[in-house]
Amino acid sequence: MKRAIFLWGAALFSFFMGSGFGSFAEAGFLQRPFSVQQLTTKEGLSSEMIFAIAVQGEEVWFGTYAGGTTLYDRAKNAFKVYTTKGEPPEKDDGVAIKWKNHPAYNDVTIILPDKDRLWFGTYFYGFGGGGISYYNPKRKSPWRSFNTNNGVAKKIVSLALDGDVLWVGSERGISVLDKKTEKWKAFYAVQDGLSGNFVNALLVQGDALWAGTNGGMTRLLKSRKQWKIYGEKEGLTDLEIKALTPVGDRIWAGSVRGALYEYDPATDRWKTIESTDPLKSGGIHSLAVIQGKVFVCRDNGVSVFEIAKGQWDSITAADGLPSNSVFCAAEDKDGVWFGTDQGAARISQRK
């Protein structure tokens, strides 16, 4: 079965004037009924707990808990699973987590498309393995896994591309990978200037690297190697930042407890977004801007903000999502994919 969201074209962002959105926001703009395609293990997913989604043409990659990554070819309606327990094209080293041509581990928390490859961050609960991998279909052996930077990059929860550098956020800080040499080149933690060692979100904007952590927000001006921490005095009422995304010429941040913040560069402060979002009490897992809308993935559904009109709406299990625990959203050419704890769903406008 198939269901949907109407996606407006690119929107103007001139209304971001620092006054918040509650005063003129109106709830309810999505056109129903939706068209929904649901995917579970019955259809071919390796796990129904979907932490990450990346779309490349007709190929949709799903990062799962305990099931590695599943590649879904929409055109062929075919599924292929890559796990450390799968069928390795190369002879394994005797330890499952060291098999070649597979993700670094089976808990895939983030997938980041690059020019010629996809990066995968994994979360390992034990004492070995984990870290990052990439998949490059042009290589004879398309998978390449990396060591864990001497154990400081094995629980990966965030990634950010920055030219020839890949920033890697983990439970211990930020590791920096040189993409050309494919070697680790630096590591940063609280003692270097981070607000917290658990780096949930990373965002590169020009010379600035933003890091949302379990202890607030950090900005690194790379050219000066200058760190700044943002906490309660700078407007963050909840210090555990889970997600970051650019919205127009501003930055939005989402907290574990559900608060939304907007960064005002004029004052160098964060302010709470007071909204009419019907789901605003739900904890935030991720943020995504897709065709003029902000999708806020929460533990009680998806909040949707229409940027140009300042309107809020929501998508929940009542609209066809497999569950209200929504971890991620990704743009498809004519719809949006959502990952939940009970499978994935693609929402599109019913025609």
ZAMARGU-4260 file (C-alpha; in steps of 0.2 Angstrom, whole numbers, plus 5000, padded with zeros to 4 digits):
<rodrens>
0) 5000/5000/5000 | 5006/5018/4996 | 5002/5035/5005 | 5009/5054/5005 | 5013/5072/5008
5) 5012/5086/4996 | 5029/5094/4994 | 5029/5112/4989 | 5044/5119/4979 | 5058/5129/4986
10) 5053/5142/4998 | 5059/5159/5003 | 5067/5161/5020 | 5065/5180/5023 | 5053/5178/5037
15) 5067/5173/5049 | 5068/5189/5059 | 5071/5183/5076 | 5053/5184/5083 | 5049/5166/5084
20) 5035/5157/5074 | 5021/5155/5087 | 5013/5171/5084 | 5008/5168/5066 | 5009/5149/5064
25) 4993/5139/5059 | 4992/5121/5062 | 4987/5108/5048 | 4992/5111/5030 | 4996/5093/5024
30) 4984/5086/5011 | 4976/5070/5016 | 4974/5056/5013 | 4992/5051/5011 | 4999/5037/5000
35) 5010/5026/5011 | 5022/5011/5006 | 5027/5002/5022 | 5043/4990/5023 | 5046/4978/5036
40) 5056/4962/5038 | 5042/4953/5028 | 5046/4963/5013 | 5065/4961/5015 | 5072/4973/5028
45) 5086/4965/5039 | 5078/4973/5054 | 5063/4984/5058 | 5073/4996/5069 | 5078/5009/5056
50) 5090/5022/5062 | 5096/5030/5046 | 5090/5031/5028 | 5099/5037/5012 | 5092/5039/4995
55) 5102/5038/4978 | 5091/5037/4963 | 5081/5021/4964 | 5092/5014/4978 | 5087/5017/4996
60) 5099/5012/5010 | 5092/5008/5027 | 5104/5008/5043 | 5097/4996/5056 | 5099/4990/5073
65) 5107/4973/5074 | 5104/4970/5055 | 5118/4980/5047 | 5112/4989/5031 | 5098/4984/5019
70) 5099/4991/5001 | 5082/4992/4992 | 5081/4994/4974 | 5064/5002/4970 | 5065/4999/4951
75) 5068/4980/4954 | 5059/4978/4970 | 5074/4969/4976 | 5083/4969/4993 | 5101/4965/4998
80) 5107/4964/5015 | 5125/4968/5021 | 5130/4963/5039 | 5144/4956/5048 | 5135/4940/5049
85) 5131/4939/5030 | 5140/4930/5016 | 5157/4939/5015 | 5164/4939/4997 | 5181/4938/5005
90) 5187/4925/5017 | 5185/4931/5035 | 5198/4933/5048 | 5190/4921/5060 | 5181/4935/5069
95) 5164/4941/5062 | 5166/4959/5066 | 5182/4959/5056 | 5175/4953/5040 | 5179/4962/5024
100) 5167/4970/5012 | 5154/4974/5026 | 5149/4988/5037 | 5160/4990/5053 | 5146/4983/5063
105) 5128/4978/5063 | 5121/4993/5072 | 5121/5007/5058 | 5117/5024/5066 | 5120/5035/5051
110) 5122/5035/5032 | 5130/5049/5023 | 5131/5050/5004 | 5147/5057/4997 | 5152/5060/4979
115) 5157/5042/4975 | 5153/5033/4990 | 5142/5031/5005 | 5149/5033/5023 | 5142/5022/5037
120) 5143/5025/5055 | 5140/5011/5067 | 5138/5009/5086 | 5147/4995/5095 | 5143/4990/5112
125) 5158/4979/5116 | 5176/4981/5117 | 5182/4979/5099 | 5175/4982/5082 | 5163/4996/5077
130) 5168/5013/5069 | 5165/5018/5051 | 5165/5011/5034 | 5162/5017/5016 | 5154/5008/5001
135) 5161/5013/4984 | 5152/5002/4970 | 5167/5006/4958 | 5179/4997/4969 | 5182/4978/4966
140) 5179/4976/4985 | 5166/4990/4987 | 5167/4990/5007 | 5181/4998/5017 | 5180/4997/5036
145) 5192/5008/5046 | 5199/5005/5063 | 5192/5014/5078 | 5205/5028/5080 | 5213/5018/5094
150) 5197/5015/5102 | 5190/5033/5102 | 5178/5031/5087 | 5168/5015/5089 | 5151/5022/5095
155) 5148/5033/5080 | 5132/5044/5080 | 5136/5058/5069 | 5146/5062/5053 | 5149/5078/5043
160) 5158/5080/5026 | 5170/5095/5024 | 5180/5094/5008 | 5194/5081/5010 | 5189/5079/5028
165) 5176/5068/5037 | 5171/5074/5054 | 5166/5059/5065 | 5156/5061/5081 | 5156/5047/5094
170) 5154/5044/5113 | 5171/5051/5117 | 5173/5066/5106 | 5176/5070/5087 | 5188/5061/5076
175) 5195/5068/5060 | 5198/5057/5045 | 5208/5062/5030 | 5198/5056/5015 | 5213/5056/5003
180) 5225/5046/5014 | 5211/5037/5023 | 5220/5040/5039 | 5215/5047/5056 | 5222/5064/5058
185) 5215/5072/5074 | 5204/5070/5089 | 5195/5082/5100 | 5186/5080/5117 | 5181/5091/5132
190) 5199/5095/5136 | 5201/5103/5119 | 5185/5114/5120 | 5170/5102/5117 | 5154/5105/5128
195) 5152/5087/5130 | 5161/5071/5124 | 5145/5062/5117 | 5144/5071/5100 | 5126/5068/5094
200) 5126/5080/5079 | 5138/5088/5067 | 5136/5102/5055 | 5149/5111/5044 | 5145/5129/5038
205) 5159/5137/5030 | 5173/5140/5043 | 5162/5134/5057 | 5160/5117/5063 | 5145/5115/5075
210) 5144/5100/5087 | 5128/5096/5097 | 5133/5086/5112 | 5126/5079/5129 | 5133/5095/5137
215) 5126/5109/5125 | 5132/5116/5109 | 5150/5119/5103 | 5156/5130/5088 | 5174/5127/5081
220) 5181/5141/5070 | 5192/5130/5060 | 5204/5143/5053 | 5208/5150/5070 | 5206/5134/5080
225) 5194/5144/5091 | 5181/5135/5102 | 5165/5142/5110 | 5153/5133/5121 | 5134/5137/5121
230) 5124/5133/5136 | 5110/5140/5147 | 5117/5157/5147 | 5117/5157/5128 | 5099/5152/5127
235) 5099/5132/5128 | 5087/5127/5141 | 5090/5109/5138 | 5109/5105/5136 | 5107/5088/5127
240) 5107/5092/5109 | 5102/5078/5098 | 5100/5086/5080 | 5106/5100/5069 | 5101/5107/5052
245) 5102/5123/5042 | 5085/5131/5039 | 5087/5146/5027 | 5101/5157/5034 | 5099/5150/5052
250) 5102/5134/5061 | 5090/5124/5070 | 5094/5112/5084 | 5083/5099/5093 | 5085/5092/5110
255) 5082/5075/5118 | 5068/5082/5128 | 5059/5089/5113 | 5064/5108/5113 | 5068/5117/5096
260) 5081/5131/5096 | 5086/5143/5082 | 5103/5151/5081 | 5103/5170/5079 | 5120/5175/5072
265) 5117/5194/5075 | 5116/5190/5094 | 5127/5174/5094 | 5113/5166/5105 | 5101/5152/5103
270) 5082/5155/5106 | 5068/5143/5109 | 5056/5141/5095 | 5039/5144/5102 | 5027/5135/5091
275) 5009/5128/5088 | 5017/5111/5084 | 5005/5098/5090 | 5019/5085/5094 | 5031/5098/5103
280) 5031/5088/5119 | 5040/5073/5110 | 5058/5070/5111 | 5068/5073/5095 | 5079/5061/5086
285) 5083/5070/5070 | 5079/5085/5059 | 5078/5086/5040 | 5074/5100/5028 | 5065/5093/5012
290) 5058/5104/4999 | 5054/5119/5009 | 5049/5109/5025 | 5057/5105/5041 | 5054/5087/5047
295) 5056/5085/5065 | 5057/5066/5069 | 5051/5063/5087 | 5047/5049/5098 | 5028/5053/5096
300) 5028/5056/5077 | 5034/5068/5065 | 5032/5087/5066 | 5031/5096/5049 | 5035/5114/5047
305) 5030/5123/5031 | 5044/5136/5030 | 5036/5149/5018 | 5020/5150/5027 | 5025/5147/5045
310) 5013/5132/5047 | 5014/5117/5058 | 5007/5100/5055 | 5011/5082/5060 | 5012/5064/5053
315) 5009/5049/5065 | 5004/5031/5065 | 4986/5036/5062 | 4992/5043/5045 | 5001/5027/5040
320) 5018/5027/5049 | 5022/5010/5056 | 5025/5018/5073 | 5026/5034/5082 | 5044/5032/5086
325) 5052/5040/5071 | 5071/5041/5070 | 5075/5048/5053 | 5068/5056/5037 | 5075/5056/5019
330) 5070/5064/5003 | 5064/5053/4988 | 5061/5060/4971 | 5042/5060/4974 | 5040/5057/4993
335) 5049/5056/5009 | 5055/5040/5018 | 5054/5038/5037 | 5063/5026/5048 | 5054/5020/5064
340) 5056/5006/5077 | 5044/4995/5067 | 5050/4997/5050 | 5051/5011/5036 | 5037/5020/5027
345) 5037/5031/5011 | 5025/5045/5011 | 5019/5053/4995 | 5005/5063/4988 | 4990/5052/4982
350) 4987/5055/4964
</rodrens>
